């Protein structure tokens, strides 16, 4: 049997669900990032498994296709010793007309400990969370939030730059349709970073400045003296209508290449949540720059962050759940 992992750093997180970054305190965010940081070393060992979540059951329920997020949640659960089930929505009763609520009730009857849910509609994960007894993690809902992506981005930045407070972070691309952008804005502003968003006018949300960010439509101006450049992909599947004239024109004005990157600080790091559209929002040479690109590191940090979230939620459940519930 794999050894139980040491409890790790004490954290301030007693919430039942992780549905978004909005509303989390700086202490809660710091606690999750600190816990995730402690898991990085475990993931780099030959023996990567612990028994911290032995006996726990995690169900991954993805209504949208995913490679990085679903795989990293599966790895996170298994490395913590949990039983992990991946539900194939394409062949489930959902495709036969079962409603989201009926699905929630069915899964709830199986008594899992955590549901990890991705859904194409904003608010669907929150609705499901109201109908189940277990913890729910939002793995991305529509254009609303993607909390674990923001946490892994924050961990990546902090490990490279040593802090979040005071950094100038530019989030560039399809901000309008991006749940990654929203979660990152909530997290980074809460942690004291200065956030800029850069996009064509058609891809900037109305009144985005109310979220505490500066908005730019000129890439070079927006990137001036930035510490972090975070690129977003065009969310074509969420677009109703024409938002950009062509991908060629989009890259010319808003795609990241070395010419535009020259406006940022010389040591600015480059990020992308994936999947990347090379030659659309980012040039291949920039994406593969071994000195400045942290895109592969983001993928590695994703497993550690999801381990931390699963650990924190089950810790809270163990602490708060009455013994007579038999769970």
N, C-alpha and C positions, 0 to 999 in steps of 0.2 A: 504493500500500500504506500502511495506517495506521502511524504511528510506533510503535516499541516503547516501552512505558512505562518510565520510570526504575525501577530495582529497588525503590524504596520503602524504608521503614524495615527495618532488620535485625530478624528475628523469631526467637524461640526456639520452633520448632515443626518437629520432624522425624518426626512420626508419619505412618504410611501411610494411616490412615483417620481420619475424624471421625465417631465413632459416638455420642458423648454428651459432656456436660460433666463428668460425674462422673469423677474421676481426673485431670483437667487441672490443671496448676499455675497459680498466679496469674500467673507469667511468661508461660506459654503463652497464657492468656486475654488478658492485656495486649497481647501481640504481635499476636494476631489483631485485636483492637479497634484498635490503632494502625495496622495495615495497612489495615483497612477505612476508618478516618478519612481516610487518604491518598487513597482512591478517591472520596470524596464530591465533592471538587472536580472530578475528571474527569467525573463523572456530571452535573455542573451546567454543563459546557461545551457549546458547539454541536457540536463534534467529540468524540464520546464513545468512540470505538473506539481500542484499542491492538492491538499484535500480540504481546503478552506470551505468549499461549497459542496462537499460530499453529502449525498442524500438530497440535494436540491434539484429541482427540475426547471429547466428554462425552455420555453417554446419561442422560436423565431417565426414570426408571422409576417411575411413580406408580400404585400399586394402590388408592389412595384419591383421590377428587376433590380438586382444589386449584386455587385461582385465584392467590393472592398468592405462595405458595411456588414453584409450578412456573414461573409467569411470571417471577419475579425470578431464579430459577436460569437460565432460558433467556436472559434479558437479560444476566445476569452473564457467562455463557460467551461470548456473542456480542460483548459489549463488550471482552472480552479477546482476541478474535480466534480463538476455538476453533470447531470444527465441533460443533454441538449437534443432537442427535437426541431428539425426544420420542416415546417409545413409547406407543402407544394400547393400554393393557392390555385394554380392553373388546373389542378386535377382534384380540387377539394369540392365540398358541397357549396362553396361560395359561387362556383361557376354554374351550379344547378339552381341558383336563385335564392340561396340562403342569405338573410340579411346580416349586416355587421353585428347587430345586437344578438341575433340567434347564434352566430358564431362565438361571440363573447360568452354567452351562457353555456354553450357546449364545452368550450375550453375551460371555463371556470369549474365545471363539474368534474373535470379531470384533476383539479387541485394542483396546478403548477405553482411555482414560487415566483417566477418572473415571466412576463410576456414582453418580448421585444417586437415592436410593431412598426412597419413602414406602410404608409397609405397615401394614395394620390390626392386625397381631399384634405384640406386644412381643417383641423378640429376633429377629425375622425378618431385619432388616437386618444384624445381627451375624452370623447364620448365613450369609447370602449373601456377606458380606465374607470369610469363611473359604474360599470356593470360587473366588475370582477373583484374578487377578494385579494388577489395577489398584486404584486408590484408590476408597474408597466413602465417600459422605457420607450420613449419616442425615438425611432430610428429614421425620422423624416416624415413630415406630413404636409403634402401639397407644397405651397409656397410659404408655409408658416414658420416652422423651426426644425433644426437638426442639431440638438444640444450636444451630442457626443462628438460631432465634427468640430464644433467650436472649442470644446474642451481639449481635443487632441491638437488643434491648431495652437491653442494657448500653451500647451505643454511644449510643443515644438519650438515656439518662439522663446519661451522662458529658458529652455535648455541652451538655445543658441545665443540669446542676448542677455540672459541673466535676470530679466525682469519684464514686466508688462507696462507698469506705470511710466508715463512720460514718453513712451515710444510713439512715433508717428506711423500709423498703419494705413495703407491705401488698399481699398477693396475695389477691384476693377472688373467691369463687364456687365453681365445681365443681372443687375441688382434687383430689378423689378420682380423677377420671378424666382429669386434665389432664397431658399430657406437657410442655406449656409451663411449668406450675407447677414440675414436678420439675427441669427444666433450669435454670430461673431460680433456684430454691432453691440448687442446687449452685453456680451461678456467683456469686450475690450473697453467699452465706456465705463462699465462698473468697476473695472480694475485700474482705471486711471490712464488708459492710453488715449491718444488723439486719433480719431478715425476720420478718414476721408473716403468718399465713394466717388468713383469715376466711371462714367458711362455715357452713351449717347442719350440725348434728351428723352427719347422714346423708351429707354430702359432704366430710367430713374423713377422710383415711386414718387407720387405726389407728396409734397411736404415732408420729404425725407429728413430735412434739417431738424424736425421735431424730435428725432431720435438722438440728437446730440452730435451729429456728424456735419462735416463740410462737404458740399456737393460740387463736383467739377464735371464739365463736359470735354475739356481739353486734357488729353492724357499727360502731356509734358508738364503742364502747370500743376496738375494734381499730384504728380510724382515728385515734385521738388522737395529735396531733403527728407524723403521718406526712409524709414528704417526697415519696413516690411512691405513687400508688394504681393498682395494676394489676388490671384487671377480667378475668374469664374468662367464656366463654360456657358455658351448660349443655350438656354433651356427651350429648345425648339418645340419640344413636346407640349409645353405649356403656353405657347404663343398662339393667340387667335388673331390672325392678321399679319401684316408686314411691319416689322419693327426695325429692320435694317435693310438697306438697298441690296446688298449681296455680302457673302462672307469675305470676298476679296476686298471690298471697300471697308468692311468692318475691321479686318486685320490692318489695313493701311492706317486707319485712324486710332483704333483702340486695341489692336493686338500688341502684345509685349515683345519687343525686339531690343537689341542692344542700343539702338539709337534713342529710343524713348527711355530705356532704363538708365541712361546716362544722367538723367535729371535727378534720380534718387541718390542717396548716399552711396559712396563707393563700396561699403560693406553691407548694403541692403540685401536681405534674403528674399528669395522668390518662393512663393507657395502656390499650390493649386489643389483643390479637393479631389480632382479626378471625377470622371474620366476626362483626359485632355483631348481637345481637338487641335492637334498641331497644325500650325499655319492658319488658324482661325483666331484663337484668343492668345496663343503663345507660340513663339518661334522655337523650333526644335533645339537649336543651339543654346538658347536661354534655359529651356526646360531641363537640359542635360548638363548644365554647368555645375561641375562637381564642387566648386568652391562656394557658389551662392544659392543654388537650388536645394531646397530641403523637402522636395516632393516625396522622395522615397522615405525620408525620415518621418514624414507625416503618416505614411502607411504603417510604419513600425509603431509609432506612438498610439495609433488607433487601437491596437490590441491592448496595450497597457491601460489606456483610458477606459475601455469597455470592461476590462477586468475590475478596475476601480469602481465603476458605476454599479456593476453587479454585486460586488463585495459590499459597497456602502448601503445599497438598498436592502440586501438580505441582513446586514447587521442591524439596520433600523427595524426591520420586521421582527427579528429575534428579540430585540429590546422592547418593542411596543406591543407585540401580539400576546393576548392573554393565553395562559397555559392551557385553559380548558378548551381551546379550539383544536387542540391536538395536531398542530402543524409545526 
